[in-house]
Amino acid sequence: MSGRAADQGEGTRAVRAGLPEAVKNEPTLPGPAFAAHFHLPGEVDGPYTYGRDTNPSWSLLERAIGELEAPGQDGVETLVFASGMAAVSAVLFSQLRAGDTVVLPSDGYQVLPLIRAQLEAYGIEVRTAPTGGDAQLDVLDGGRLLWIESPSNPGLDVCDIRRLVEAAHARGALVAVDNTLATPLGQRPLELGADFSVASGTKQLTGHGDVLLGYVTGREGEAMDAVRRWRKIVGAIAGPMEAWLAHRSIATLQMRVDRQNATALVLAEALRKRPEVTGLRYPGLPDDPSHKIASQQMRRYGCVVSFTLPTHTRADRFLDALRIVDDATSFGGVRSTAERRRRWGGDDVPEGFIRFSVGAEDPEDLVADVLRALEESAD
């Protein structure tokens, strides 16, 4: 990426990220390249050979994400995957071998326990510790890979990424950061020293709830070569249409993120005044337990607010009473969603715990809907 582009504002960078050089009479963003194979006479060379290895639509998207995750940094590459979990799995299973030790967050994404079981089945030792208080520091010794999720999902705890990275590297461990909740506009893990930034592009990166996608950004070298090899072996590749839709959506990322983050703070401030709401978490609140460290390493605090209502039934009545908020899983879309997380059974949270993903609705309308639903759901 040119120095000039690296110096541009985030909105300008998002709008122009990954675009090819202008060609007269050609579209500014070429349409999806649907191809299983490419013309390949003679020797095997050139960028495009077979559809499981490379695709022009991936290439443009990978360049775009790299320009957001690591603007101005040389020697960084991005690989896109079929889903966020495909990206997560690619890092973990390409870097770890039988006898290795990995450190995972104990309060992370609800699929991590399944990942843990599979890692242990392959003879890999798994240690866990909470995100808050940098507790993973206590179990780093002898680790091969540290997996950080900050902010954590769904509890929204934050750890000192730079501190953990320095401690892990001093012990010879690699560090991967799940950057899904923050997005590249909220946090840049590679600038904080991490080896990998991993995310589900299904969430706020694409922002419309219509694409499954994942990616890994890391520094060129053996570690990323192994991730690329894993993608080739497993075949967990992004479809060209999904890649094109994702690239198209990145153009509005800064506008969406700024609107959603601002409204999330307004909603959190309204919820803190409600007596039935407990355990309210949003890193952007000045009195949130994570605010101090979040303000040092994040530029935006995310679109997710979490809180707890007194009972399972109260939470369900609240969700049923919402009119402009969908009861759905996932987060980061332009339409607000909320759900009672314990219905999945994988998160260690209270029965009435709500994960609320703030969309792009007018903040006045969204707050009014939430406050009305709280009133209507009261006993």
C-alpha positions in Angstrom: 0.0 0.0 0.0 1.3 3.4 -0.9 2.3 5.9 1.8 -0.2 8.3 0.5 -3.0 5.8 1.0 -1.8 5.0 4.4 -2.1 8.7 5.3 -5.7 9.0 4.2 -8.6 9.1 6.5 -10.4 5.8 7.4 -13.5 6.7 5.4 -11.5 7.4 2.3 -9.5 4.3 2.8 -12.6 2.1 3.3 -14.3 3.6 0.2 -11.2 2.9 -2.0 -9.8 -0.2 -0.3 -8.6 -2.9 -2.7 -9.8 -1.3 -5.9 -7.8 -2.2 -9.0 -6.1 0.4 -11.2 -8.6 2.3 -13.3 -9.1 1.0 -16.8 -11.2 2.9 -19.3 -14.7 1.5 -19.8 -14.2 -1.1 -17.1 -16.1 -1.1 -13.8 -14.4 0.4 -10.8 -15.1 -2.9 -8.9 -15.1 -5.8 -11.3 -18.0 -8.3 -10.8 -17.4 -11.7 -9.2 -15.2 -14.1 -11.1 -17.0 -17.4 -11.3 -14.3 -19.8 -12.3 -13.2 -23.2 -11.2 -10.2 -23.2 -13.6 -8.3 -20.6 -15.7 -6.5 -20.8 -19.0 -3.1 -22.3 -18.1 -1.0 -23.3 -21.1 2.6 -24.5 -20.6 4.2 -24.1 -17.2 2.2 -23.5 -14.0 2.8 -19.9 -13.2 0.9 -16.6 -12.8 -1.6 -15.6 -10.1 -4.6 -17.7 -11.1 -4.4 -21.4 -11.8 -7.2 -23.3 -10.0 -10.3 -22.1 -8.2 -9.5 -23.6 -4.8 -6.2 -21.8 -4.6 -6.9 -18.3 -5.9 -9.6 -16.1 -7.4 -9.5 -12.5 -8.6 -12.5 -11.6 -6.4 -10.7 -12.9 -3.4 -7.5 -11.0 -4.3 -9.2 -7.7 -4.4 -11.0 -8.3 -1.1 -7.9 -9.6 0.6 -6.1 -6.5 -0.5 -8.9 -4.3 0.8 -9.0 -6.0 4.2 -5.2 -5.7 4.5 -5.3 -2.0 3.8 -7.7 -1.6 6.8 -6.1 -4.1 9.2 -2.5 -2.9 8.6 -2.4 0.4 6.7 1.1 1.3 5.5 2.6 -1.9 6.8 4.8 -3.9 4.3 5.0 -7.6 4.4 1.4 -8.2 5.5 -1.0 -10.5 3.7 -4.7 -11.4 4.2 -6.4 -14.7 3.4 -10.2 -15.0 3.2 -12.2 -18.0 4.1 -15.7 -19.4 3.9 -16.6 -18.4 7.4 -15.2 -16.9 10.6 -14.8 -20.4 12.1 -13.0 -21.6 9.0 -10.5 -18.7 9.6 -10.2 -19.5 13.3 -9.7 -23.2 12.6 -7.1 -22.4 9.9 -4.9 -20.6 12.4 -5.2 -23.0 15.2 -4.8 -26.3 13.3 -2.1 -25.0 11.0 0.1 -23.8 13.9 -0.4 -26.5 16.5 0.9 -30.1 16.7 0.5 -32.9 19.1 2.3 -32.1 22.3 1.9 -28.3 21.9 0.0 -26.1 24.3 -2.5 -23.4 23.4 -4.1 -20.8 25.6 -7.7 -19.9 24.9 -10.1 -17.5 26.6 -12.5 -19.2 29.0 -15.1 -16.5 28.2 -14.8 -16.4 24.4 -17.1 -17.3 21.5 -19.4 -20.2 22.3 -17.9 -22.5 19.7 -14.5 -22.5 21.4 -15.4 -25.4 23.7 -15.9 -27.5 20.5 -12.5 -26.3 19.2 -11.0 -27.3 22.6 -12.4 -30.8 22.4 -11.0 -31.3 18.9 -7.6 -29.9 19.8 -7.4 -32.2 22.8 -8.4 -35.1 20.6 -5.3 -34.3 18.5 -3.0 -34.4 21.6 -2.8 -30.6 22.1 -2.9 -29.3 25.6 -5.5 -26.5 26.1 -5.4 -24.0 28.9 -8.0 -21.4 29.5 -8.3 -18.2 31.5 -10.7 -15.2 31.5 -10.1 -12.2 29.2 -10.5 -9.6 32.0 -7.6 -8.7 34.2 -5.1 -10.1 31.6 -5.6 -13.5 33.4 -4.2 -15.4 30.4 -0.8 -14.2 31.5 -0.8 -16.7 34.3 -1.0 -19.8 32.0 1.3 -18.7 29.2 4.5 -20.7 30.2 5.3 -23.4 27.7 2.5 -22.2 25.3 2.9 -22.4 21.5 0.0 -20.1 20.7 -2.0 -17.5 22.7 -5.6 -16.8 21.4 -7.0 -13.5 22.5 -10.6 -12.4 22.1 -10.9 -8.7 23.0 -13.5 -7.5 23.4 -14.8 -10.9 24.4 -18.1 -12.2 23.0 -20.6 -11.9 24.6 -19.3 -10.5 27.9 -17.4 -7.5 26.4 -14.3 -7.8 28.6 -11.1 -6.3 27.3 -7.5 -7.3 28.0 -4.2 -5.4 27.4 -3.3 -6.9 24.0 0.2 -5.3 23.8 1.1 -6.5 27.3 -0.1 -10.1 26.5 1.7 -10.1 23.2 5.0 -9.0 24.7 4.7 -11.7 27.4 3.8 -14.4 24.9 6.6 -13.5 22.5 9.1 -13.5 25.4 8.1 -17.1 25.9 8.3 -18.0 22.2 4.5 -18.1 21.6 2.6 -16.8 18.6 -0.4 -14.6 19.3 -3.7 -14.4 17.4 -6.4 -11.8 18.2 -10.1 -12.3 17.3 -10.9 -8.8 16.0 -14.5 -9.5 15.1 -16.2 -7.3 17.6 -13.8 -4.4 17.2 -13.4 -4.5 13.4 -10.2 -3.0 11.8 -11.6 0.5 12.3 -11.9 -0.1 16.1 -8.6 -2.0 16.7 -5.5 -3.1 14.7 -4.0 -6.1 16.4 -0.9 -6.3 14.2 0.0 -2.7 15.3 -0.3 -4.0 18.9 2.2 -6.7 18.1 0.0 -9.7 17.3 1.0 -12.2 14.7 -2.5 -12.8 13.4 -5.7 -10.7 13.3 -8.6 -13.1 12.7 -12.3 -12.2 12.2 -15.7 -13.2 11.1 -16.5 -11.0 8.1 -20.1 -12.2 8.6 -20.5 -9.6 11.2 -19.9 -5.8 11.0 -17.2 -6.0 8.3 -19.9 -6.8 5.7 -22.8 -5.5 7.9 -25.9 -6.7 6.1 -26.5 -10.2 7.5 -26.3 -11.8 4.1 -22.7 -13.1 3.8 -20.7 -15.8 5.6 -17.0 -15.0 5.5 -13.9 -15.0 7.5 -10.3 -13.8 7.2 -6.8 -14.0 8.6 -4.3 -11.1 8.3 -0.7 -11.7 9.3 2.9 -11.0 8.4 4.3 -12.9 5.5 6.4 -15.9 6.4 6.2 -19.4 7.6 3.2 -18.9 9.8 1.0 -17.4 7.1 2.3 -19.9 4.6 0.9 -22.6 6.9 -2.4 -20.9 7.0 -2.6 -20.7 3.3 -1.6 -24.4 3.0 -4.4 -25.3 5.4 -6.9 -23.4 3.3 -5.8 -25.3 0.2 -5.9 -28.7 2.0 -9.3 -28.2 3.7 -10.9 -26.1 0.8 -12.7 -23.8 3.1 -12.7 -21.0 0.5 -15.0 -18.0 0.1 -17.3 -18.0 -2.9 -16.7 -15.3 -5.5 -20.1 -13.8 -5.0 -19.6 -13.6 -1.2 -16.2 -12.0 -1.8 -17.6 -9.4 -4.1 -20.5 -8.6 -1.8 -18.0 -8.2 1.1 -15.8 -5.9 -0.9 -18.8 -3.8 -2.0 -19.9 -3.6 1.7 -16.5 -2.4 3.0 -17.1 0.9 1.2 -19.7 1.9 3.8 -17.8 0.4 6.8 -16.7 3.6 8.3 -20.2 5.2 8.0 -21.9 2.1 9.5 -19.4 1.7 12.3 -19.5 5.3 13.4 -23.3 5.4 13.4 -23.6 2.1 15.2 -21.0 2.8 17.8 -22.5 6.2 18.6 -25.9 4.7 19.0 -24.6 1.9 21.1 -23.2 4.4 23.6 -26.6 6.2 23.7 -28.4 3.0 24.3 -25.9 1.9 27.0 -26.4 5.3 28.8 -30.2 4.8 28.6 -30.0 1.3 30.0 -27.8 2.3 32.9 -30.8 4.3 34.3 -33.1 1.2 34.4 -33.4 -0.5 37.8 -34.2 -3.9 36.2 -31.0 -3.9 34.1 -27.9 -5.4 35.8 -24.5 -6.3 34.6 -24.5 -3.7 31.9 -21.3 -3.8 29.7 -20.1 -1.5 27.0 -16.4 -0.6 26.8 -17.3 3.0 25.7 -19.0 3.8 29.0 -16.5 5.8 31.1 -17.3 3.6 34.2 -17.2 0.3 32.4 -14.6 -2.0 34.0 -12.8 -2.3 30.6 -13.0 1.4 29.6 -9.5 2.4 30.7 -7.6 -0.2 28.7 -10.1 -0.2 25.8 -9.5 3.6 25.4 -5.7 2.9 25.1 -5.9 0.4 22.3 -9.3 0.9 20.6 -10.4 3.7 18.4 -14.0 2.7 18.5 -15.8 0.5 21.1 -18.1 -1.6 18.9 -21.8 -2.0 18.3 -22.6 -4.6 20.9 -24.1 -3.9 24.3 -24.7 -6.6 26.9 -26.9 -6.6 30.0 -29.0 -8.9 32.1 -32.7 -8.9 33.0 -33.9 -10.5 36.2 -35.3 -13.8 34.8 -35.4 -16.0 31.7 -39.1 -15.2 31.2 -38.5 -11.4 31.6 -35.8 -11.5 29.0 -38.1 -13.4 26.6 -41.0 -11.0 27.1 -38.6 -8.1 26.5 -37.4 -9.6 23.2 -41.0 -10.4 22.1 -42.0 -6.8 22.8 -39.3 -5.2 20.6 -40.7 -3.8 17.3 -37.7 -2.7 15.3 -35.2 -5.2 16.7 -34.9 -8.7 15.3 -34.6 -11.7 17.7 -31.7 -13.2 15.9 -28.1 -14.4 16.5 -25.0 -12.8 15.1 -24.2 -9.1 15.4 -22.9 -6.1 13.5 -25.7 -5.7 10.9 -27.4 -2.5 9.9 -30.6 -3.9 11.4 -30.5 -4.2 15.2 -30.7 -7.7 16.7 -30.9 -9.0 20.2 -31.0 -12.4 21.8 -31.0 -14.3 25.1 -27.6 -16.0 24.9 -28.3 -18.9 27.2 -30.7 -20.3 24.7 -27.7 -21.8 22.9 -26.3 -23.4 26.1 -22.7 -22.5 25.3 -22.1 -19.3 27.1 -21.5 -19.1 30.9 -23.9 -16.2 31.4 -27.1 -15.7 33.5 -30.5 -16.9 32.1 -31.6 -13.3 31.5 -28.4 -12.2 29.7 -29.1 -10.2 26.5 -26.6 -9.6 23.8 -27.8 -6.5 21.9 -26.3 -5.6 18.5 -27.0 -2.0 17.6 -27.9 -1.3 14.0 -28.2 1.8 11.9 -31.7 2.9 12.9 -32.3 6.4 14.2 -31.0 6.3 17.8 -34.1 8.0 19.2 -36.3 5.3 17.6 -34.1 2.5 18.8 -33.9 3.7 22.4 -37.6 4.4 22.5 -38.3 0.9 21.3 -36.0 -0.6 24.0 -37.4 1.5 26.8 -41.0 0.7 25.7 -40.2 -3.1 25.6 -38.7 -2.9 29.1 -41.9 -1.3 30.4 -44.2 -3.8 28.6 -42.2 -6.8 29.7 -42.4 -5.8 33.4 -44.1 -8.2 35.8 
